[in-house]
Amino acid sequence: MKRKFVFITVFAVAFAIVTFITSCDNLGTINGLVKMHYSIQVNNKQAGRAAGNLNAEDIIELYIHHLEYAEDANPRGLILIANGDREQGSKGGILYNAGWYSVNAELAVTNDVNNGPYSTFLIGISKIRVNGTEYTFPLGQWGKIFGDPRYGGTAGYADNFNGITVKSTTKSIKTILTVEPEILGEPGADDNPADYYDSQGLAKDPYKYIKVEGRLNE
């Protein structure tokens, strides 16, 4: 009887260990929560066009308030940057990492939601800084929704974001924001709708000149 009890105990412990190992793969997944690696990169796309006032060596920084991927089938987001007003999920807490982002930045983010197709993208930028000179974006911090309007409702700029599909095997997501040179030009009048640029020389619709790419590492 004693031997039988010991066998049952050892079996129970072994089962618990196997169950834990099964729920944790080499990506760090525990109970469906994937601990991915996230990063942001801001690129300067200097195209040499007459309308643009950017040079190849210019250093571009964006003050980003909100940045997240929106899943197609559910009202859920893979949140990467927020201004203290977005919750990552039950284990992530409130995210408050708004600030200046440039060539490369690592993000220590853990989301409850990872896997799935994301055809829309929310980005909120309040300022752009080129070689230390700041330009103020319109619309405040919330900004625009990029991507497929079938999933984003008010989404636009379909050519600015092609969507991503995150799998259980995805190890990291690098979000690349490419700023096109036409975002700056000759200053115009803020109250004149015929002027393409405002009095700062910033395009009145600067989001039109920012492309988003989600680069996945499987």
VOLOTI-319231 format. One line per field, with one value per residue: x, z, y of N, C-alpha, C, O in turn; residue number from 1. Coordinates in steps of 0.05 Angstrom, whole numbers. Layout:
BEGIN
nX [X|...];
nZ [Z|...];
nY [Y|...];
caX [X|...];
caZ [Z|...];
caY [Y|...];
cX [X|...];
cZ [Z|...];
cY [Y|...];
oX [X|...];
oZ [Z|...];
oY [Y|...];
seq [NUM|...];
This chain:
BEGIN
nX [17|39|79|47|23|68|83|38|43|93|80|41|71|107|71|52|99|109|62|71|118|98|63|99|138|198|196|181|128|73|15|-10|10|54|120|146|197|203|213|227|238|259|261|295|273|303|289|305|271|242|202|212|244|285|348|395|429|402|378|322|269|213|159|123|59|20|19|1|-19|-79|-123|-157|-206|-225|-239|-186|-120|-50|-10|42|64|42|7|2|-51|-70|-81|-42|-60|-81|-34|1|-7|-13|10|62|100|108|143|205|226|275|327|333|300|290|236|208|159|101|48|-19|-46|-25|-20|-49|-83|-68|-93|-97|-70|-54|-30|-3|24|56|97|151|221|275|341|344|307|240|175|105|54|-12|-79|-69|-51|-73|-77|-76|-109|-81|-85|-127|-192|-236|-229|-212|-251|-252|-204|-150|-104|-85|-42|0|7|13|-5|2|13|14|44|45|97|126|180|197|179|193|178|177|182|179|198|180|210|176|148|164|166|159|141|73|9|-27|-83|-99|-129|-110|-56|-4|32|41|52|99|125|113|79|8|-20|14|16|8|57|85|105|89|118|113|159|171|202|210];
nZ [0|15|-23|-68|-57|-58|-112|-138|-120|-142|-195|-200|-189|-233|-275|-266|-276|-330|-352|-341|-371|-421|-427|-430|-480|-521|-533|-490|-473|-430|-409|-455|-461|-496|-492|-527|-566|-576|-620|-643|-701|-733|-797|-847|-907|-959|-1018|-1056|-1081|-1108|-1077|-1026|-963|-938|-923|-938|-894|-851|-784|-758|-712|-678|-637|-604|-583|-583|-606|-639|-661|-692|-684|-732|-726|-675|-624|-605|-586|-603|-563|-564|-554|-509|-474|-418|-415|-434|-427|-425|-416|-374|-348|-361|-345|-338|-393|-403|-440|-476|-519|-548|-607|-647|-690|-671|-622|-564|-537|-476|-471|-453|-478|-472|-517|-577|-622|-688|-745|-765|-793|-790|-762|-709|-699|-663|-666|-640|-650|-696|-702|-734|-742|-693|-697|-683|-704|-702|-700|-729|-701|-649|-599|-613|-668|-727|-761|-795|-854|-874|-889|-881|-833|-797|-794|-792|-817|-859|-911|-940|-969|-935|-896|-895|-865|-818|-798|-739|-711|-670|-671|-677|-659|-652|-663|-705|-712|-764|-780|-834|-856|-906|-953|-970|-928|-907|-931|-970|-928|-915|-908|-848|-847|-899|-943|-992|-990|-986|-946|-876|-835|-810|-847|-848|-875|-883|-877|-848|-836|-882|-904|-876|-872|-851|-828|-807|-785|-780|-741|-746];
nY [-24|24|29|36|85|119|113|136|189|204|200|240|286|284|289|341|370|359|381|435|445|435|478|519|542|547|601|628|624|624|597|616|667|705|724|768|802|870|926|993|1031|1089|1113|1153|1169|1190|1218|1253|1290|1349|1372|1359|1372|1344|1316|1263|1255|1276|1275|1245|1250|1225|1245|1202|1185|1145|1078|1022|957|935|882|841|810|818|867|883|902|902|931|978|1029|1078|1131|1129|1116|1068|999|941|890|835|821|860|913|986|1023|1068|1098|1140|1185|1211|1181|1149|1128|1074|1036|997|961|944|906|870|834|811|796|770|733|730|762|828|882|936|997|1039|1103|1156|1218|1275|1311|1325|1321|1349|1346|1373|1415|1429|1409|1418|1370|1365|1351|1334|1285|1235|1222|1181|1126|1074|1032|976|994|961|935|972|1011|1073|1074|1095|1114|1068|1049|1058|1021|952|910|855|787|755|698|638|624|669|709|761|830|882|948|991|1057|1098|1159|1203|1249|1290|1308|1356|1423|1484|1538|1556|1587|1580|1583|1579|1539|1525|1522|1476|1465|1483|1542|1528|1498|1446|1391|1396|1350|1309|1255|1228|1220|1182|1118|1052|992|926|884|817|767|701];
caX [0|57|92|27|20|92|81|18|54|114|66|28|92|117|50|52|123|104|42|84|136|81|52|121|156|223|191|173|99|61|-14|-18|22|80|138|161|216|192|230|217|259|250|279|294|273|311|285|317|251|242|182|220|266|301|373|401|443|385|369|294|258|184|148|100|42|6|27|-9|-31|-106|-130|-180|-232|-233|-232|-163|-96|-23|-2|70|69|18|13|-10|-80|-76|-73|-33|-74|-83|-8|19|-11|-15|34|68|126|107|168|219|237|292|336|326|292|279|212|203|130|89|20|-36|-54|-4|-26|-72|-79|-71|-94|-98|-49|-59|-5|-7|49|51|118|174|245|295|366|339|285|215|151|82|34|-41|-96|-63|-34|-85|-68|-90|-110|-72|-91|-151|-216|-255|-225|-207|-273|-244|-177|-143|-76|-83|-15|20|11|4|-15|19|0|31|40|56|126|138|197|200|166|206|161|194|168|195|189|186|220|155|134|172|167|159|120|50|-9|-42|-111|-104|-131|-95|-27|1|47|33|72|125|137|105|55|-16|-27|40|14|9|85|97|98|93|123|117|178|169|223|198];
caZ [0|17|-49|-86|-51|-68|-142|-146|-114|-162|-221|-199|-192|-260|-292|-262|-289|-359|-358|-340|-394|-445|-429|-434|-501|-521|-537|-464|-472|-407|-410|-479|-461|-510|-485|-551|-566|-593|-624|-660|-717|-750|-820|-864|-935|-975|-1046|-1073|-1096|-1104|-1057|-999|-951|-922|-935|-929|-868|-830|-762|-754|-688|-676|-610|-608|-560|-585|-629|-634|-682|-686|-695|-751|-718|-648|-616|-588|-598|-594|-556|-561|-541|-499|-458|-392|-417|-447|-411|-442|-411|-346|-336|-371|-331|-354|-408|-404|-452|-497|-519|-574|-619|-670|-707|-661|-594|-554|-520|-457|-471|-452|-484|-470|-544|-597|-647|-704|-767|-758|-818|-785|-745|-697|-692|-654|-664|-634|-661|-710|-698|-755|-734|-669|-702|-678|-719|-688|-716|-724|-690|-622|-596|-622|-695|-749|-763|-822|-862|-889|-876|-874|-806|-779|-793|-803|-827|-885|-918|-945|-979|-915|-878|-909|-846|-809|-785|-718|-706|-645|-674|-680|-636|-648|-682|-708|-725|-778|-790|-854|-861|-933|-954|-976|-903|-904|-956|-967|-910|-926|-888|-833|-852|-927|-951|-1017|-983|-980|-921|-857|-831|-801|-868|-845|-891|-867|-872|-847|-834|-909|-912|-858|-878|-828|-835|-784|-794|-761|-740|-738];
caY [0|46|32|46|113|132|113|156|215|210|204|266|307|283|300|370|381|357|401|462|447|437|505|538|534|562|629|640|625|612|600|632|694|704|746|775|824|891|949|1014|1043|1112|1116|1177|1161|1214|1210|1274|1303|1378|1380|1351|1387|1326|1305|1235|1254|1288|1258|1249|1238|1228|1243|1183|1181|1119|1061|995|941|927|856|842|797|825|895|881|914|895|958|981|1055|1091|1155|1125|1113|1043|976|920|865|828|819|881|938|1011|1028|1096|1101|1160|1200|1214|1156|1155|1106|1047|1035|972|964|923|904|843|836|788|790|771|718|738|781|856|897|965|1006|1065|1118|1183|1233|1303|1328|1313|1337|1344|1359|1390|1433|1415|1417|1408|1356|1371|1330|1326|1261|1210|1217|1169|1097|1066|1005|967|1006|940|926|995|1029|1099|1072|1105|1110|1039|1043|1064|997|928|890|833|764|745|670|629|621|696|715|790|849|908|967|1010|1081|1111|1187|1211|1277|1310|1317|1384|1439|1513|1547|1570|1600|1560|1585|1579|1511|1520|1518|1448|1465|1504|1563|1516|1483|1418|1384|1397|1322|1296|1225|1217|1215|1163|1090|1033|964|908|863|795|747|676];
cX [17|70|73|23|44|91|62|29|75|101|53|48|102|96|49|76|119|83|54|102|120|70|73|138|181|220|183|143|89|32|-23|-6|50|96|156|180|205|212|218|241|247|270|274|296|278|309|295|296|250|223|191|243|282|326|379|413|426|377|340|285|228|176|122|85|29|15|18|-21|-59|-114|-156|-206|-242|-225|-209|-139|-71|-9|28|78|43|26|0|-40|-88|-65|-65|-48|-72|-55|10|17|-13|11|38|96|126|133|180|230|252|301|329|321|281|256|208|173|121|59|6|-43|-30|-12|-51|-64|-85|-70|-95|-77|-55|-33|-13|19|43|72|138|197|266|320|362|317|258|192|127|62|6|-54|-89|-49|-47|-79|-87|-90|-103|-84|-117|-176|-237|-253|-222|-230|-266|-215|-174|-115|-70|-55|7|25|-2|-6|6|2|20|24|51|86|140|154|200|186|182|187|178|176|187|183|199|193|199|141|141|173|167|136|98|34|-25|-71|-119|-105|-116|-66|-23|16|38|56|99|140|131|80|30|-28|-2|39|15|37|100|87|106|97|127|134|179|193|212|219];
cZ [0|-10|-70|-82|-62|-99|-151|-142|-135|-189|-222|-203|-221|-279|-290|-277|-320|-368|-360|-364|-419|-449|-433|-457|-501|-527|-511|-462|-447|-407|-432|-480|-473|-502|-510|-546|-585|-596|-644|-675|-734|-772|-834|-893|-952|-1004|-1066|-1090|-1089|-1082|-1029|-989|-932|-937|-924|-901|-845|-809|-756|-729|-688|-646|-612|-582|-560|-610|-622|-659|-674|-700|-711|-738|-691|-641|-596|-602|-586|-589|-551|-547|-533|-480|-430|-392|-431|-430|-430|-439|-381|-332|-343|-355|-350|-367|-411|-414|-476|-496|-547|-582|-644|-684|-697|-631|-586|-536|-502|-453|-469|-457|-480|-498|-563|-623|-661|-727|-758|-784|-814|-763|-735|-690|-686|-650|-659|-646|-677|-706|-719|-748|-711|-673|-700|-695|-706|-707|-710|-710|-662|-622|-608|-651|-713|-746|-792|-828|-877|-875|-869|-845|-787|-778|-807|-814|-855|-892|-923|-954|-958|-895|-891|-891|-840|-799|-765|-712|-679|-646|-677|-655|-631|-669|-682|-724|-737|-789|-809|-861|-889|-934|-958|-951|-897|-931|-950|-949|-924|-904|-875|-841|-882|-937|-977|-1013|-974|-953|-903|-854|-821|-825|-866|-861|-873|-862|-870|-846|-862|-917|-891|-865|-855|-839|-809|-794|-772|-763|-729|-725];
cY [25|51|44|76|130|135|134|184|223|215|232|289|308|295|331|383|381|377|429|466|450|465|526|528|551|592|643|643|610|619|619|659|693|728|751|798|845|914|968|1026|1065|1116|1142|1167|1186|1206|1231|1289|1333|1387|1375|1367|1370|1318|1278|1234|1266|1267|1265|1235|1244|1226|1227|1180|1154|1104|1033|983|933|901|857|834|806|854|894|893|903|922|959|1007|1067|1113|1153|1121|1087|1020|954|894|858|827|842|907|962|1017|1058|1099|1120|1176|1202|1187|1163|1130|1079|1049|1008|978|940|920|875|847|810|778|792|758|729|757|809|872|927|972|1035|1078|1146|1197|1263|1321|1311|1332|1329|1360|1379|1410|1419|1427|1403|1395|1366|1347|1321|1299|1236|1203|1202|1138|1090|1038|1000|978|985|932|950|1015|1056|1098|1084|1099|1080|1031|1048|1041|973|906|869|811|752|716|663|625|647|703|745|805|875|926|989|1033|1096|1138|1195|1241|1298|1319|1346|1397|1469|1522|1561|1584|1578|1560|1585|1549|1504|1514|1489|1445|1487|1524|1553|1504|1454|1414|1385|1370|1306|1266|1212|1209|1198|1135|1072|1005|948|885|841|776|721|657];
oX [12|73|80|20|40|98|67|24|74|110|54|42|106|104|45|72|125|86|47|101|128|67|66|152|184|240|179|133|95|23|-41|-12|68|87|177|180|199|228|201|262|227|294|252|317|260|325|293|303|257|228|179|261|292|325|369|409|435|370|333|291|219|185|101|97|26|19|28|-31|-64|-110|-174|-226|-265|-206|-211|-138|-70|2|39|96|24|49|-11|-52|-112|-43|-80|-48|-62|-53|33|37|-14|32|21|115|143|144|167|243|243|284|320|335|263|256|206|162|133|46|17|-46|-17|-12|-70|-42|-105|-48|-94|-69|-61|-16|-27|35|25|67|140|194|273|319|375|308|254|191|129|54|1|-42|-102|-36|-32|-76|-110|-74|-117|-91|-127|-181|-255|-272|-228|-229|-272|-204|-192|-102|-51|-46|30|44|-26|-16|26|-21|41|0|65|99|165|144|204|180|184|179|191|158|208|160|223|183|202|123|126|179|174|113|102|45|-37|-84|-142|-84|-111|-52|-38|13|29|76|119|164|143|62|31|-44|5|58|22|40|124|63|126|82|143|125|188|203|205|212];
oZ [-13|-19|-87|-102|-74|-110|-170|-158|-145|-203|-243|-217|-232|-298|-310|-289|-333|-389|-378|-377|-437|-472|-439|-454|-483|-527|-511|-449|-442|-407|-429|-499|-461|-506|-512|-525|-608|-578|-660|-664|-748|-766|-834|-902|-959|-1014|-1090|-1112|-1067|-1069|-1010|-1005|-912|-962|-902|-887|-822|-816|-749|-725|-698|-632|-622|-561|-539|-631|-603|-677|-650|-724|-705|-739|-684|-653|-574|-627|-563|-607|-535|-531|-548|-470|-420|-371|-439|-419|-448|-457|-366|-308|-333|-352|-374|-355|-420|-399|-494|-474|-567|-566|-660|-688|-712|-616|-600|-521|-512|-434|-483|-441|-483|-503|-564|-644|-649|-728|-744|-796|-834|-748|-751|-677|-701|-633|-672|-651|-673|-705|-721|-748|-710|-653|-713|-700|-698|-726|-688|-706|-651|-642|-612|-657|-715|-732|-810|-810|-890|-852|-853|-833|-763|-762|-830|-819|-871|-880|-911|-949|-963|-880|-898|-901|-854|-791|-772|-708|-666|-625|-678|-633|-608|-691|-661|-746|-723|-804|-801|-870|-894|-918|-950|-952|-882|-951|-928|-953|-943|-883|-888|-840|-889|-938|-982|-1030|-956|-940|-912|-868|-823|-824|-881|-862|-850|-843|-889|-854|-865|-935|-889|-864|-841|-856|-792|-809|-750|-785|-705|-718];
oY [45|74|60|90|151|155|149|201|246|233|245|308|329|309|344|405|401|390|444|487|465|474|549|508|568|606|668|661|587|642|635|674|681|751|740|811|838|919|961|1030|1061|1121|1153|1159|1201|1190|1227|1299|1340|1408|1385|1375|1380|1313|1271|1215|1266|1244|1288|1212|1265|1208|1237|1173|1141|1116|1021|997|926|899|873|848|802|865|904|895|896|934|944|1007|1067|1115|1172|1122|1084|1022|947|877|874|831|845|921|959|1016|1073|1103|1118|1181|1194|1173|1179|1112|1062|1063|998|998|917|932|858|860|789|754|812|771|737|767|814|876|942|955|1052|1066|1160|1189|1274|1345|1287|1357|1306|1385|1400|1422|1399|1452|1380|1407|1376|1326|1303|1291|1217|1179|1209|1126|1098|1023|1018|970|990|923|947|1034|1060|1119|1083|1082|1069|1009|1041|1041|974|886|866|815|741|710|678|623|648|702|753|795|888|919|1004|1028|1106|1140|1195|1256|1321|1336|1359|1385|1477|1514|1577|1590|1561|1538|1589|1536|1481|1503|1479|1425|1508|1523|1567|1500|1438|1430|1376|1367|1291|1252|1189|1192|1199|1130|1076|995|956|868|846|771|719|635];
seq [1|2|3|4|5|6|7|8|9|10|11|12|13|14|15|16|17|18|19|20|21|22|23|24|25|26|27|28|29|30|31|32|33|34|35|36|37|38|39|40|41|42|43|44|45|46|47|48|49|50|51|52|53|54|55|56|57|58|59|60|61|62|63|64|65|66|67|68|69|70|71|72|73|74|75|76|77|78|79|80|81|82|83|84|85|86|87|88|89|90|91|92|93|94|95|96|97|98|99|100|101|102|103|104|105|106|107|108|109|110|111|112|113|114|115|116|117|118|119|120|121|122|123|124|125|126|127|128|129|130|131|132|133|134|135|136|137|138|139|140|141|142|143|144|145|146|147|148|149|150|151|152|153|154|155|156|157|158|159|160|161|162|163|164|165|166|167|168|169|170|171|172|173|174|175|176|177|178|179|180|181|182|183|184|185|186|187|188|189|190|191|192|193|194|195|196|197|198|199|200|201|202|203|204|205|206|207|208|209|210|211|212|213|214|215|216|217|218];
